[in-house]
Amino acid sequence: MSSGKLSKEEYQKQKDLDAARKAGTAPPELDEEGNEINPHIPQYIVKAPWYLDTGAPTLKHQRMPGQGQGVSKDQWYARGVRAGPAATKYRKGACANCGAMTHKQKDCLERPRKKGAKWTGDDIQADEVVQDVDLTFEAKRDRWNGYDPELHVQKMQEWELFEEQRKKIRAKKVDEELKQKAMEPEAKETLDEVDTSSDEDDDEYKYADKEEPSGAVRQTLRIREDTAKYLRNLDLNSAHYDPKTRSMRDNPYKGKDPADVDFAGDNFVRYTGEARSMTDTMVFAWQAGERGADVHLQANPSQAEFLYREYLKKKDQVHDKQKASILERYGGAEHLAKPPPELLQQTEEYVEYSRTGRVIKGVERAPARSKYAEDVFPQNHTSVWGSYWTDGQWGYACCHNTSYNSYCTGEAGKEAAAASSRMMLALAEGDGKAPKSLVDQHRERLEAEASSSSSKKKGKSSTATEDLVRKRKHVLGEGDVELSKSKLDEALERERKRQKGMGALPGPPGEDLSEEGLEAYRMLRKRTDDPMLNYKDSDV
């Protein structure tokens, strides 16, 4: 590259050429030896200093002077090659053991002799070819440097011979198994059990590179587009998620059919597909082993599967034999026959419906019956339970009774229920007194009859006795009391004097306590337990 000063047009052309070389549209620059110079190398590396500049593009100034440029295949180390014929007598400075001039006795690779060639002069070995191969930095670290591809061709030929012999042995073994099975009585059934798989299937279990990941590794793998298990249901009371094993055993969608959801828990997968049959085979192997049979599911799974199929076949045969013996003894085989397919398929009956669902032509199909009992009338009722509704309770429409186990009372029950509702309504709208019971009503009726009969016999004396009884029954402060305003004012005045210590009783002296005196006492008494006793409003 010229170090002279460039004009503006030449500098612009040089920049465009460098950009085209970097884009690949222009051929790269060549050095003195015809090697291409990478256009992406920085300018400060490509440009040579002024004392090494030759005027041509080169990268020679970046290399160490006198460094080797590599070595060809012919110049590689000649391992095990001897240089010419061996000498006839021992030479001074040669190996004392074998007589070669290229190494000393301590570096000799020959078997140590009892007497070396230095003293006997016999069996002198030829000199080895010693090469001084000058390698570059990359050549010293190249693991394939000096490799001969013909060695790989020889290895492939040996492998092909080995594969041919293995196929022959495998074919011979299969033929022997077929001949052995053909001699047995159940030859046709057992021929299908012979393993006639190809060699490629056997190789899948032989080489580790073709094996699938183990169960633990496969369980941890997940497609990033899939929804994580812990995001299926964010409810804290949902299925438990184990972050260590990344497993969620229960169904996160409780209340839904597992067949309708994408993920129903890890336990659901364990009980679907061939998992159940595998579990049954395992249980059979355990039980057979306990009974003394030499069966092991992990050690010999083919044998365990074959024995389990034989067991199921014999079990079906025993069941069929028992069924045939029962039918032969008691009969009834005609009831076990399946109906003809014409009865199980669709019928030719034509039914036409209107837009409102009414049958226009044909016979309407009978409605499907519910699994619950229908048209049941317990306890002599004429209507079903739930045909009557009142005040948030179900009942019977025949007697308006809201007790499920009650006996039907008919129209009398309806009248009693109506009377009860009227009484409760009158109580709610009246003075709030509780209604009298039947016992109280009966007692009052007897007292009225007794009073009417005694009044006729005793006359006025009976009237005085009734007044005395009525006075004794009267209790102060109870019932409807009419107070006199004048007497109440007098009672209030006397109560104030009594509280000041000027009087003894709330009533007038020499008289019993009256209703006005009791009311005055209630109005003016001090309530020490009142929390608002000492309250004073500062705003007033």
C-alpha positions as CSV (number, residue, x, y, z in Angstrom):
1,M,0.0,0.0,0.0
2,S,1.4,3.3,-1.0
3,S,2.3,5.7,1.8
4,G,2.0,8.9,-0.4
5,K,-0.6,11.5,0.2
6,L,-3.9,10.8,-1.7
7,S,-6.2,13.3,-3.2
8,K,-9.8,13.7,-2.2
9,E,-11.1,11.7,-5.1
10,E,-8.5,8.9,-4.7
11,Y,-9.3,8.7,-1.0
12,Q,-13.0,8.4,-1.7
13,K,-12.3,5.6,-4.2
14,Q,-10.2,3.8,-1.7
15,K,-12.9,4.0,0.9
16,D,-15.5,2.7,-1.5
17,L,-13.2,-0.2,-2.5
18,D,-12.7,-1.2,1.1
19,A,-16.4,-1.1,1.7
20,A,-17.0,-3.3,-1.3
21,R,-14.4,-5.8,-0.1
22,K,-16.0,-6.0,3.3
23,A,-19.4,-6.5,1.7
24,G,-18.0,-9.3,-0.5
25,T,-18.8,-7.6,-3.8
26,A,-15.1,-7.0,-4.7
27,P,-12.3,-9.5,-4.6
28,P,-10.0,-9.3,-1.5
29,E,-6.5,-7.9,-1.7
30,L,-3.6,-10.3,-2.2
31,D,-0.1,-10.2,-0.6
32,E,3.3,-10.9,-2.2
33,E,2.8,-14.7,-2.0
34,G,-0.7,-14.6,-3.4
35,N,-2.6,-15.1,-0.2
36,E,-5.8,-13.2,0.4
37,I,-5.8,-10.5,3.1
38,N,-8.9,-10.4,5.2
39,P,-10.6,-7.0,4.5
40,H,-11.9,-6.9,8.1
41,I,-8.4,-6.7,9.6
42,P,-7.9,-3.1,11.0
43,Q,-5.8,-0.6,9.0
44,Y,-3.2,-0.2,11.7
45,I,-2.3,-4.0,11.4
46,V,-2.3,-4.1,7.6
47,K,-0.2,-1.0,7.2
48,A,3.5,-1.7,7.5
49,P,5.8,0.8,9.3
50,W,8.0,3.1,7.2
51,Y,11.2,1.1,7.8
52,L,9.5,-2.2,6.6
53,D,7.3,-0.7,3.9
54,T,7.9,-2.3,0.5
55,G,5.0,-0.5,-1.3
56,A,2.9,-3.7,-1.8
57,P,0.1,-5.0,0.5
58,T,1.5,-7.7,2.8
59,L,1.2,-9.0,6.3
60,K,4.8,-10.2,6.4
61,H,5.7,-7.5,8.9
62,Q,3.3,-9.2,11.4
63,R,5.2,-12.5,11.4
64,M,8.4,-13.5,13.2
65,P,11.3,-13.6,10.8
66,G,12.5,-17.2,10.0
67,Q,9.3,-18.8,11.4
68,G,8.3,-22.0,9.7
69,Q,5.2,-21.9,7.5
70,G,4.0,-25.4,8.4
71,V,4.8,-28.9,7.2
72,S,3.3,-31.1,4.6
73,K,2.1,-34.7,5.0
74,D,5.4,-36.0,3.4
75,Q,7.5,-34.1,6.0
76,W,5.6,-35.5,9.0
77,Y,7.4,-37.8,11.5
78,A,8.3,-41.1,10.0
79,R,7.5,-43.4,12.9
80,G,9.2,-46.8,12.9
81,V,11.2,-46.1,9.7
82,R,14.8,-47.3,9.6
83,A,17.5,-45.5,7.6
84,G,19.2,-48.0,5.2
85,P,20.8,-51.4,6.1
86,A,22.3,-52.1,9.5
87,A,26.0,-51.9,10.2
88,T,28.1,-55.0,10.3
89,K,30.2,-54.1,13.3
90,Y,29.9,-51.9,16.3
91,R,30.6,-48.2,15.9
92,K,32.1,-45.9,18.5
93,G,29.4,-43.7,20.2
94,A,26.5,-46.1,19.2
95,C,24.0,-47.6,21.6
96,A,25.7,-50.3,23.8
97,N,22.5,-52.4,23.7
98,C,21.4,-52.5,20.0
99,G,24.2,-50.8,18.2
100,A,22.2,-47.9,16.5
101,M,23.8,-44.4,16.3
102,T,20.6,-42.4,16.8
103,H,20.2,-42.9,20.5
104,K,22.0,-43.9,23.7
105,Q,21.6,-47.0,25.9
106,K,19.3,-45.2,28.4
107,D,16.9,-44.2,25.6
108,C,16.9,-47.6,23.8
109,L,13.5,-49.2,23.3
110,E,14.9,-52.7,22.5
111,R,14.8,-55.5,25.0
112,P,17.8,-55.3,27.3
113,R,20.3,-57.9,26.3
114,K,22.4,-60.0,28.6
115,K,25.5,-58.9,26.6
116,G,25.0,-55.8,24.4
117,A,26.0,-55.3,20.8
118,K,29.0,-53.4,22.0
119,W,30.6,-56.5,23.4
120,T,29.2,-59.2,21.1
121,G,29.0,-57.3,17.8
122,D,25.9,-59.4,16.8
123,D,22.4,-58.3,15.6
124,I,23.2,-54.6,15.2
125,Q,20.0,-52.6,14.5
126,A,19.7,-50.0,11.7
127,D,19.6,-46.3,12.6
128,E,16.2,-44.7,13.0
129,V,15.1,-41.8,10.7
130,V,15.3,-38.6,12.8
131,Q,13.5,-35.6,11.4
132,D,13.7,-32.0,12.5
133,V,10.1,-30.9,11.8
134,D,9.5,-27.1,12.2
135,L,5.9,-26.6,13.3
136,T,4.0,-23.4,13.7
137,F,2.0,-22.4,16.8
138,E,-1.2,-23.8,15.3
139,A,0.4,-27.0,14.0
140,K,1.7,-27.9,17.4
141,R,-1.8,-27.8,18.8
142,D,-3.7,-29.4,15.9
143,R,-5.0,-32.8,17.2
144,W,-5.5,-34.0,13.6
145,N,-2.1,-32.9,12.3
146,G,-0.3,-35.9,10.7
147,Y,-3.4,-38.1,10.7
148,D,-3.7,-40.5,7.8
149,P,-7.3,-40.9,6.5
150,E,-6.5,-44.4,5.2
151,L,-6.5,-45.6,8.8
152,H,-10.2,-44.7,9.1
153,V,-11.0,-46.6,5.9
154,Q,-9.4,-49.7,7.4
155,K,-11.4,-49.3,10.6
156,M,-14.6,-49.0,8.6
157,Q,-13.8,-52.2,6.7
158,E,-13.2,-54.1,9.9
159,W,-16.5,-52.8,11.3
160,E,-18.5,-53.9,8.2
161,L,-17.0,-57.4,8.5
162,F,-18.1,-57.5,12.2
163,E,-21.7,-56.4,11.3
164,E,-22.0,-59.1,8.7
165,Q,-20.9,-61.8,11.1
166,R,-23.3,-60.5,13.8
167,K,-26.3,-60.5,11.4
168,K,-25.5,-64.1,10.4
169,I,-25.3,-65.2,14.1
170,R,-28.6,-63.4,14.8
171,A,-30.4,-65.0,11.8
172,K,-29.2,-68.4,12.9
173,K,-30.4,-67.9,16.4
174,V,-33.9,-66.8,15.1
175,D,-34.1,-69.9,12.9
176,E,-33.3,-72.2,15.8
177,E,-36.1,-70.5,18.0
178,L,-38.6,-70.9,15.2
179,K,-37.8,-74.6,14.7
180,Q,-38.0,-75.2,18.5
181,K,-41.4,-73.4,18.8
182,A,-42.8,-75.2,15.7
183,M,-42.3,-78.6,17.5
184,E,-44.6,-77.5,20.4
185,P,-48.4,-78.2,20.3
186,E,-49.4,-74.5,20.4
187,A,-47.0,-73.5,17.6
188,K,-49.3,-71.0,15.9
189,E,-49.9,-69.0,19.1
190,T,-46.3,-68.9,20.2
191,L,-44.8,-68.0,16.9
192,D,-46.0,-64.5,17.3
193,E,-44.1,-64.3,20.6
194,V,-40.7,-64.9,19.0
195,D,-38.6,-61.8,18.9
196,T,-38.0,-61.2,15.1
197,S,-37.1,-57.5,15.5
198,S,-34.4,-56.0,13.3
199,D,-30.9,-55.3,14.3
200,E,-31.6,-51.6,14.3
201,D,-34.0,-52.1,17.3
202,D,-31.4,-53.9,19.2
203,D,-28.8,-51.2,18.6
204,E,-31.1,-48.6,20.2
205,Y,-30.5,-50.3,23.6
206,K,-26.8,-51.0,22.9
207,Y,-25.5,-47.5,22.3
208,A,-25.9,-44.7,24.7
209,D,-26.0,-42.1,22.0
210,K,-29.3,-43.4,20.7
211,E,-31.0,-43.9,24.1
212,E,-33.7,-41.5,25.2
213,P,-33.2,-39.4,28.3
214,S,-33.9,-41.1,31.6
215,G,-37.1,-40.6,33.5
216,A,-35.6,-38.0,35.9
217,V,-34.2,-36.0,33.0
218,R,-37.3,-36.2,31.0
219,Q,-39.4,-35.1,33.9
220,T,-37.5,-31.9,34.3
221,L,-37.7,-30.9,30.6
222,R,-40.6,-28.7,29.6
223,I,-41.5,-26.8,26.5
224,R,-41.3,-23.1,27.2
225,E,-44.6,-22.4,25.4
226,D,-46.5,-24.7,27.9
227,T,-48.2,-23.3,30.9
228,A,-46.3,-24.0,34.2
229,K,-48.1,-26.3,36.6
230,Y,-48.0,-23.8,39.4
231,L,-49.9,-21.3,37.2
232,R,-52.8,-23.6,36.5
233,N,-54.7,-22.6,39.7
234,L,-53.5,-19.7,41.8
235,D,-55.7,-20.7,44.8
236,L,-53.7,-21.3,47.9
237,N,-55.9,-24.3,48.8
238,S,-55.4,-25.9,45.4
239,A,-53.2,-28.9,44.5
240,H,-49.8,-28.8,46.1
241,Y,-46.8,-28.1,43.8
242,D,-43.4,-29.5,44.7
243,P,-40.7,-27.2,43.2
244,K,-37.9,-29.7,43.9
245,T,-39.3,-32.4,41.7
246,R,-41.5,-30.1,39.6
247,S,-44.5,-32.3,40.2
248,M,-48.2,-31.6,41.0
249,R,-49.8,-34.9,41.9
250,D,-53.4,-33.8,42.5
251,N,-55.8,-32.3,40.0
252,P,-55.6,-28.4,40.1
253,Y,-59.0,-28.2,38.5
254,K,-61.2,-29.7,41.3
255,G,-64.8,-30.3,40.3
256,K,-64.0,-30.7,36.6
257,D,-63.8,-33.9,34.6
258,P,-60.2,-34.9,34.0
259,A,-61.0,-35.7,30.4
260,D,-62.1,-32.1,29.8
261,V,-58.9,-30.3,31.1
262,D,-55.4,-30.1,29.6
263,F,-53.7,-31.2,32.8
264,A,-55.3,-33.3,35.5
265,G,-52.2,-33.9,37.8
266,D,-49.3,-36.3,37.6
267,N,-51.2,-39.1,39.3
268,F,-53.8,-39.1,36.5
269,V,-51.1,-39.9,34.0
270,R,-50.0,-42.8,36.1
271,Y,-53.3,-44.5,35.9
272,T,-54.0,-44.0,32.2
273,G,-52.7,-45.8,29.1
274,E,-50.5,-48.8,29.7
275,A,-49.7,-47.8,33.3
276,R,-52.4,-50.0,34.7
277,S,-51.3,-53.1,32.7
278,M,-47.7,-52.5,33.8
279,T,-48.9,-52.4,37.4
280,D,-50.9,-55.6,37.0
281,T,-47.8,-57.3,35.5
282,M,-45.7,-56.1,38.3
283,V,-48.1,-57.5,40.9
284,F,-48.3,-60.8,39.1
285,A,-44.5,-61.1,39.1
286,W,-44.4,-60.4,42.9
287,Q,-47.1,-63.0,43.6
288,A,-45.5,-65.6,41.4
289,G,-42.1,-65.0,43.0
290,E,-43.6,-65.5,46.5
291,R,-45.0,-68.9,45.3
292,G,-41.6,-70.0,44.2
293,A,-41.6,-69.2,40.5
294,D,-38.4,-67.8,39.0
295,V,-40.0,-64.5,37.6
296,H,-38.5,-61.1,37.8
297,L,-40.0,-58.1,36.0
298,Q,-36.8,-56.0,35.8
299,A,-34.3,-58.9,35.2
300,N,-36.4,-60.6,32.5
301,P,-39.4,-58.5,31.4
302,S,-40.2,-60.6,28.4
303,Q,-40.5,-63.8,30.4
304,A,-42.8,-62.0,33.0
305,E,-45.0,-60.6,30.2
306,F,-45.3,-64.0,28.5
307,L,-46.2,-65.8,31.8
308,Y,-48.7,-63.1,32.6
309,R,-50.4,-63.6,29.2
310,E,-50.5,-67.3,29.8
311,Y,-52.0,-66.7,33.2
312,L,-54.8,-64.5,31.8
313,K,-55.5,-67.1,29.1
314,K,-55.9,-69.9,31.6
315,K,-58.0,-67.7,33.8
316,D,-60.4,-67.0,30.9
317,Q,-60.6,-70.7,30.1
318,V,-61.5,-71.5,33.7
319,H,-64.1,-68.8,33.7
320,D,-65.7,-70.0,30.5
321,K,-65.7,-73.6,31.8
322,Q,-67.5,-72.6,34.9
323,K,-70.0,-70.6,33.0
324,A,-70.7,-73.5,30.6
325,S,-71.1,-75.9,33.5
326,I,-73.6,-73.6,35.2
327,L,-75.6,-73.1,32.0
328,E,-75.6,-76.8,31.3
329,R,-77.0,-77.5,34.8
330,Y,-79.5,-74.7,35.3
331,G,-80.1,-73.5,31.8
332,G,-80.9,-69.9,30.8
333,A,-78.5,-69.5,27.9
334,E,-81.1,-67.8,25.8
335,H,-81.1,-64.8,28.3
336,L,-77.4,-64.2,27.7
337,A,-77.7,-63.9,23.9
338,K,-77.3,-60.4,22.5
339,P,-80.4,-58.9,20.8
340,P,-80.2,-58.5,17.0
341,P,-78.5,-55.3,15.8
342,E,-81.8,-54.1,14.3
343,L,-83.1,-53.5,17.8
344,L,-80.1,-51.6,18.9
345,Q,-80.0,-49.2,15.9
346,Q,-82.3,-46.3,15.0
347,T,-85.9,-47.0,14.3
348,E,-88.0,-45.9,11.3
349,E,-90.6,-44.1,13.4
350,Y,-91.2,-40.6,12.0
351,V,-92.0,-37.8,14.4
352,E,-92.5,-34.2,13.3
353,Y,-92.4,-31.2,15.7
354,S,-93.5,-27.6,15.3
355,R,-91.4,-24.5,16.2
356,T,-92.8,-24.5,19.7
357,G,-92.0,-28.1,20.3
358,R,-95.5,-29.6,19.9
359,V,-95.8,-32.9,18.1
360,I,-97.5,-32.5,14.8
361,K,-97.1,-35.9,13.3
362,G,-96.1,-39.2,14.9
363,V,-95.8,-40.4,18.5
364,E,-93.7,-38.4,20.9
365,R,-90.8,-40.2,22.5
366,A,-91.3,-41.1,26.1
367,P,-89.4,-38.8,28.5
368,A,-86.4,-40.3,30.2
369,R,-87.1,-41.2,33.9
370,S,-85.0,-39.6,36.6
371,K,-82.7,-41.6,38.9
372,Y,-84.7,-40.2,41.9
373,A,-88.0,-41.7,43.0
374,E,-91.1,-40.1,41.4
375,D,-94.8,-40.1,42.3
376,V,-94.2,-41.3,45.9
377,F,-97.0,-40.4,48.3
378,P,-96.0,-41.3,51.9
379,Q,-98.2,-41.1,55.0
380,N,-101.5,-41.2,53.1
381,H,-100.7,-37.9,51.3
382,T,-102.3,-37.2,47.9
383,S,-99.5,-34.9,46.7
384,V,-95.7,-35.3,46.6
385,W,-93.3,-33.6,49.0
386,G,-92.3,-30.2,47.7
387,S,-95.6,-29.3,46.0
388,Y,-96.3,-26.6,48.6
389,W,-94.1,-23.6,49.5
390,T,-94.6,-21.1,52.3
391,D,-92.4,-18.8,54.4
392,G,-89.2,-20.5,53.1
393,Q,-90.3,-24.1,53.8
394,W,-91.4,-26.9,51.6
395,G,-94.5,-29.0,52.3
396,Y,-97.5,-31.0,50.9
397,A,-100.1,-29.3,48.9
398,C,-102.9,-31.6,50.1
399,C,-102.8,-30.5,53.7
400,H,-100.3,-27.6,53.8
401,N,-98.1,-29.5,56.3
402,T,-94.4,-28.5,56.3
403,S,-93.1,-31.6,58.1
404,Y,-91.9,-34.4,55.9
405,N,-92.8,-37.3,58.2
406,S,-96.2,-35.9,59.1
407,Y,-99.6,-37.7,58.5
408,C,-102.0,-36.2,56.0
409,T,-104.8,-34.2,57.7
410,G,-106.6,-33.0,54.5
411,E,-108.8,-29.9,54.5
412,A,-108.7,-29.7,58.3
413,G,-104.9,-29.3,58.1
414,K,-105.4,-26.4,55.6
415,E,-107.9,-24.7,58.0
416,A,-105.6,-25.1,61.0
417,A,-102.6,-23.7,59.0
418,A,-104.8,-20.7,57.9
419,A,-106.0,-20.1,61.4
420,S,-102.4,-20.2,62.8
421,S,-101.3,-17.7,60.1
422,R,-104.2,-15.3,61.0
423,M,-103.4,-15.5,64.7
424,M,-99.7,-14.7,64.1
425,L,-100.7,-11.9,61.8
426,A,-103.1,-10.4,64.4
427,L,-100.4,-10.8,67.0
428,A,-97.9,-8.9,64.9
429,E,-100.4,-6.1,64.2
430,G,-102.0,-6.0,67.7
431,D,-100.7,-5.0,71.2
432,G,-98.0,-7.5,71.1
433,K,-99.5,-9.9,73.8
434,A,-98.7,-13.5,73.5
435,P,-101.7,-15.8,72.7
436,K,-103.0,-18.0,75.5
437,S,-102.5,-21.7,75.4
438,L,-105.2,-24.3,75.3
439,V,-104.6,-25.1,79.0
440,D,-105.1,-21.5,80.0
441,Q,-108.2,-21.1,77.9
442,H,-109.7,-24.3,79.4
443,R,-108.9,-23.1,83.0
444,E,-110.5,-19.7,82.3
445,R,-113.6,-21.5,81.0
446,L,-113.9,-23.6,84.1
447,E,-113.5,-20.6,86.4
448,A,-116.2,-18.7,84.5
449,E,-118.6,-21.7,84.8
450,A,-117.8,-22.1,88.6
451,S,-118.3,-18.4,89.2
452,S,-121.7,-18.3,87.4
453,S,-123.0,-21.3,89.4
454,S,-121.9,-20.0,92.7
455,S,-123.4,-16.6,92.1
456,K,-126.8,-18.1,91.9
457,K,-126.5,-19.9,95.2
458,K,-124.7,-17.4,97.4
459,G,-125.9,-14.1,95.9
460,K,-124.2,-11.0,97.3
461,S,-121.7,-13.0,99.5
462,S,-120.3,-14.5,96.5
463,T,-119.8,-11.1,94.9
464,A,-117.7,-10.0,97.9
465,T,-115.6,-13.1,97.8
466,E,-114.9,-12.6,94.1
467,D,-113.8,-9.0,94.8
468,L,-111.4,-10.2,97.5
469,V,-110.0,-12.9,95.2
470,R,-109.6,-10.3,92.4
471,K,-107.8,-7.9,94.8
472,R,-105.5,-10.7,96.0
473,K,-104.7,-11.6,92.4
474,H,-103.9,-8.0,91.5
475,V,-100.2,-7.2,91.7
476,L,-98.8,-3.6,91.7
477,G,-97.0,-2.6,88.5
478,E,-98.6,-5.3,86.3
479,G,-101.4,-5.1,83.8
480,D,-103.1,-2.0,82.5
481,V,-103.2,0.7,85.2
482,E,-104.9,4.1,85.1
483,L,-103.2,6.7,87.1
484,S,-104.9,9.9,88.6
485,K,-103.0,13.1,87.8
486,S,-103.8,14.7,91.1
487,K,-102.7,11.7,93.1
488,L,-99.6,11.4,91.1
489,D,-98.6,15.0,91.8
490,E,-99.1,14.4,95.6
491,A,-97.1,11.2,95.4
492,L,-94.2,13.1,93.6
493,E,-94.2,15.7,96.3
494,R,-94.1,13.1,99.1
495,E,-91.3,11.3,97.3
496,R,-89.2,14.4,97.1
497,K,-89.7,15.0,100.8
498,R,-88.8,11.4,101.6
499,Q,-85.6,11.6,99.6
500,K,-84.7,14.7,101.6
501,G,-85.3,12.9,104.9
502,M,-88.6,14.4,105.7
503,G,-90.8,11.4,105.0
504,A,-90.6,7.7,105.7
505,L,-92.7,6.0,102.9
506,P,-93.6,7.0,99.4
507,G,-97.3,6.7,100.2
508,P,-99.6,8.7,102.6
509,P,-99.2,7.8,106.3
510,G,-101.4,4.9,107.4
511,E,-102.1,3.7,103.9
512,D,-100.8,0.9,101.7
513,L,-98.5,1.6,98.7
514,S,-100.5,2.8,95.7
515,E,-99.9,2.8,92.0
516,E,-99.2,6.5,92.0
517,G,-96.7,6.2,94.8
518,L,-94.9,3.4,93.0
519,E,-94.8,5.4,89.8
520,A,-93.4,8.5,91.7
521,Y,-90.7,6.3,93.3
522,R,-89.7,5.0,89.8
523,M,-89.6,8.5,88.3
524,L,-87.5,10.1,91.1
525,R,-85.2,7.3,92.2
526,K,-81.4,7.7,91.7
527,R,-79.8,5.3,89.3
528,T,-76.2,5.0,90.5
529,D,-75.4,2.4,87.7
530,D,-76.3,4.8,85.0
531,P,-73.1,5.8,83.0
532,M,-74.8,9.1,82.0
533,L,-75.5,10.1,85.5
534,N,-72.8,12.8,85.8
535,Y,-72.8,13.8,82.1
536,K,-73.0,17.6,81.5
537,D,-73.2,19.2,78.1
538,S,-70.7,22.1,77.9
539,D,-72.3,23.5,74.8
540,V,-75.6,24.2,76.6
